[in-house]
Amino acid sequence: MAGNLRPSTNRRHEVLSESVLITGGAGFIGSALARRLVEAGYEVAVVDVLHPQVHGGQAAIDLPPSVRLFTGDVTHAPDLDAVLRLFRPAQIVHLAAETGTAQSLSEATRHGAVNVVGTTQLLDALSRSGHVPEQFVLASSRAVYGEGAWQCGEHIFYPQPRSHAQLEAGIWDPQGPTGEPAAPLASCASRTEPRPTNIYAATKLAQEHILAAWVAARDTSLSVLRLPNVYGPGQSLTNSYTGIVALFARLAREQHALEVYEDGRIVRDFVYIDDVVEALFSAVAAPATKARCLDIGSGTPTTIHELARTIAGICGAPEPVVVAKFRDGDVRAARCDIEPAVTELGWRPKWSLDAGLPALLDWIGKQPK
């Protein structure tokens, strides 16, 4: 019965131990991970809705020939039932999600449906099929931390989300309890409290909680990898929510002066696609023995102004312009502590921004107009 599901332990399960289903697997990260898994000998299937915002009008797909592609929507139960009738994976990498901080504020239902209901639909489909994977790997987000922890003198505190009125007044940094200057601390799953400041982040945290509850009841395992800003060859150049790196790269190649929001000192961790894929692959190759939550990134904080100046320099574009614009729901500083992931996964990022940006720009230059 569904209520007594447990991972199978027979010979058939051993044969399937190298089979992986990737939800959202035809996208930027998913397709790159699929290639890596196939190269390592895994049997891979992908379920993806092929959303036009991600894939464009032509729904371009870049997957190895051996990958089984199921076109389906994680919010639609019959689609998931059909997949699990044909493919019973040992592991599931859950990437299917709606992204976009600002977009989530105006399309909250869409984000909730895909990120939250899509996850519960997947779990219900597994229950109906009588199958429990030996591990879930969830691509979560650094966004779950919100502003994260800050330090003022000896005092560590969690600032309130920056209000619209505060941003309108040009007060960019969270203030310490005494009004003194404060500095952001690197986020780490083992010590930083998640405090989402936008709807997208809240839905990603909900995914974590939902999966943690389900795997505990089914005696299986979960690896949560919280990702920051991922960039690199293969990302959508038409999706306005694909990330600031691709946007800056496209505009700089067209010789536009890049606009840098707030005072230019917004901090982010930009991590190259190959490093993210290796982290996900490592989590698949060495499944968790107990639930684990790890931060994946470059480990190097970069301001948006530094990013813009580097891209402009590579492209010979005009000097970036700092403007007092802002986005509601954005956090001031987002950097992470990757050392637990280095220890747990035996993984370490190899790509610096100085190496990754030219690689991205070279790839963009080879794409059809």
Rosetta blueprint (number, residue, H / E / L):
1 M L
2 A H
3 G H
4 N H
5 L L
6 R L
7 P L
8 S L
9 T L
10 N L
11 R H
12 R H
13 H H
14 E H
15 V H
16 L H
17 S H
18 E H
19 S E
20 V E
21 L E
22 I E
23 T E
24 G L
25 G L
26 A L
27 G L
28 F H
29 I H
30 G H
31 S H
32 A H
33 L H
34 A H
35 R H
36 R H
37 L H
38 V H
39 E H
40 A L
41 G L
42 Y L
43 E E
44 V E
45 A E
46 V E
47 V E
48 D E
49 V L
50 L L
51 H L
52 P H
53 Q H
54 V H
55 H H
56 G L
57 G L
58 Q L
59 A L
60 A L
61 I L
62 D L
63 L L
64 P L
65 P L
66 S L
67 V L
68 R E
69 L E
70 F E
71 T E
72 G L
73 D L
74 V L
75 T L
76 H L
77 A H
78 P H
79 D H
80 L H
81 D H
82 A H
83 V H
84 L H
85 R H
86 L H
87 F L
88 R L
89 P L
90 A L
91 Q E
92 I E
93 V E
94 H E
95 L L
96 A L
97 A L
98 E L
99 T L
100 G L
101 T H
102 A H
103 Q H
104 S H
105 L H
106 S H
107 E L
108 A H
109 T H
110 R H
111 H H
112 G H
113 A H
114 V H
115 N H
116 V H
117 V H
118 G H
119 T H
120 T H
121 Q H
122 L H
123 L H
124 D H
125 A H
126 L H
127 S H
128 R H
129 S H
130 G L
131 H L
132 V L
133 P L
134 E L
135 Q E
136 F E
137 V E
138 L E
139 A E
140 S E
141 S E
142 R H
143 A H
144 V H
145 Y H
146 G L
147 E L
148 G L
149 A L
150 W E
151 Q E
152 C E
153 G L
154 E L
155 H E
156 I E
157 F E
158 Y L
159 P L
160 Q L
161 P L
162 R L
163 S L
164 H H
165 A H
166 Q H
167 L H
168 E H
169 A L
170 G L
171 I L
172 W L
173 D L
174 P L
175 Q L
176 G L
177 P L
178 T L
179 G L
180 E L
181 P L
182 A L
183 A E
184 P E
185 L L
186 A L
187 S E
188 C L
189 A L
190 S L
191 R L
192 T L
193 E L
194 P L
195 R L
196 P L
197 T L
198 N L
199 I H
200 Y H
201 A H
202 A H
203 T H
204 K H
205 L H
206 A H
207 Q H
208 E H
209 H H
210 I H
211 L H
212 A H
213 A H
214 W H
215 V H
216 A H
217 A H
218 R H
219 D L
220 T L
221 S E
222 L E
223 S E
224 V E
225 L E
226 R E
227 L E
228 P L
229 N E
230 V E
231 Y E
232 G L
233 P L
234 G L
235 Q L
236 S L
237 L L
238 T L
239 N L
240 S L
241 Y L
242 T L
243 G L
244 I H
245 V H
246 A H
247 L H
248 F H
249 A H
250 R H
251 L H
252 A H
253 R H
254 E L
255 Q L
256 H L
257 A L
258 L L
259 E E
260 V E
261 Y L
262 E L
263 D L
264 G L
265 R L
266 I L
267 V E
268 R E
269 D E
270 F E
271 V E
272 Y E
273 I H
274 D H
275 D H
276 V H
277 V H
278 E H
279 A H
280 L H
281 F H
282 S H
283 A H
284 V H
285 A H
286 A L
287 P L
288 A L
289 T L
290 K L
291 A L
292 R E
293 C E
294 L E
295 D E
296 I L
297 G L
298 S L
299 G L
300 T L
301 P E
302 T E
303 T E
304 I H
305 H H
306 E H
307 L H
308 A H
309 R H
310 T H
311 I H
312 A H
313 G H
314 I H
315 C H
316 G L
317 A L
318 P L
319 E L
320 P L
321 V E
322 V E
323 V L
324 A L
325 K L
326 F L
327 R L
328 D L
329 G L
330 D L
331 V L
332 R L
333 A E
334 A L
335 R L
336 C E
337 D L
338 I L
339 E H
340 P H
341 A H
342 V H
343 T H
344 E H
345 L H
346 G L
347 W L
348 R L
349 P L
350 K L
351 W L
352 S L
353 L H
354 D H
355 A H
356 G H
357 L H
358 P H
359 A H
360 L H
361 L H
362 D H
363 W H
364 I H
365 G H
366 K L
367 Q L
368 P L
369 K L
